[in-house]
Amino acid sequence: MGLFDVFKKDKNNANVRSKYLRRFELCLQKCTSDEDLFKDIQLTFSRFEHLSELSSKIAKEIDDQIYANIDSLYAAMQTSKSDARTQRVHKLLFNIDNLIQQRKSLSKEFDESPKEDFIIEDKVLTSYVGNGGDVVVPIEVEAIGEKAFYHNQSVRSIVLQEGVKEIKEEAFYLCKGLNYVKLPSTLDTIGQSAFYACKALERVDVQNGLIAIDYYAFAKCENLKKITIPRTCKTIKDKAFGDCSSLDKDAKNAIKNINKKALEH
C-alpha cells in the first residue's frame, strides 16, 4: 500500500467517524425535551466520541456493529415519542455501550511478546519457543493449538488478546510455573486438559463469551483460587475442576450450578 492509499484510507475512516458523531448529535437534538433520555444518549455519545482509533480486523468488525446500532438508534429517534420508542432506544444504547467496552479491551494493556517467540500457522499458535516470563500472545492469533505450551516451566503469566476463539487440547498442560491467565471475550471453548496440573496457577480472568469448558480443563490446579464462570458458559464437562481444592466459594457454586461432577476428582 502506497502513501496515497494510506492517506485515502485514513481520510475515509475519518469521514465515517464524522458521520456517526453527527448522527449522535442529531439524536440528542430530537430529545431535548426528555431530560433522562437526553442524558443517557449523551453519556453513550461521549464514550463513542473518546473511543481510540484501531486498525485491526477485530476492531473494524466491532466498529461496524457499533455503526449499525447507531443507524438503528438514529432511525428510532425519527419516530414519534412513545414508551415503545424509549424502550427501543435504551436497548440500542445498552448494545452500543457493550460493544464500546469490547472495543476498549482491544487497546493494548500489555506489550506483546516478540513475534519470534511464537510459531503461528494459519492464525493458530502451534508452539511457543520464547524464554518465558510474562507472555502476551500476538493479536493475529485465533486459536492456541494442541500442546502449544506443553510442559513449559518458565512461563509465569499468559495474556490472550481479543480474537482468540479456542484453546485446544493440552495447550498449557503441566505449565508448572504459570500463575495468572487473562482470557478474552472472543474465547468460546477451553479444550480438554488445557490447563491440566498447572500447579502454581492461582487466578484466571474470564470474560463473558465463554461457552464450554471441556473434561479435565483445570484438573489438578490445586492452587487455583479465583476463576469467574461467566453467564454465557453453558457447558462444563465432568472433572473439569477435579482436585481444585483452593477454589473460592463463588467459583465452586457457579461450577456446581452447571455441573456438580465438574468438581469431582
FENWO-V87931 format. One line per field, one symbol per residue. phi: phi as a letter, one per 20 degrees, with the letter a starting at -180 (. if undefined). psi: psi as a letter, one per 30 degrees, with the letter a starting at -180 (. if undefined). A space follows every 10 residues. Layout:
phi: ???
psi: ???
//
This chain:
phi: .fffffffff ffffffffge ffffgfffff cfedgffgff ffffgffffe ffecdfffff ffgfffffff gffffffeef faffffffff ffffffffff ffffffffec effggffcdc clmdfeadce enneddfgff fdbefglgdg lfddfebcde egpfdbdegl gcglefefdb cddefffdcd fglgdglefe fdbceddgpf dbceglgcgm efdfdcbeef fffdccfgmg cfmefegfff fffffffeaf ffeff
psi: kleeeeeeee eeeeeeeeef eeeeeeeeff hffjeeeeee eeeeeeeeeg klkkgleeee eeeeeeeeee eeeeeefflk kleeeeeeee eeeeeeeeee eeeeffkjfl kklkeffkjk jhgkjfkkga gabjkjklff kfkjlkgegk gkffkelkjk lkfkfkjlkg egkhiffkek kkklffkfkj lkgegkhiff kekjjklkek ekklkgegkg ifgjekkkjl ffjfkjlkge hkgifgklee eeeeeefeje fffl.
//
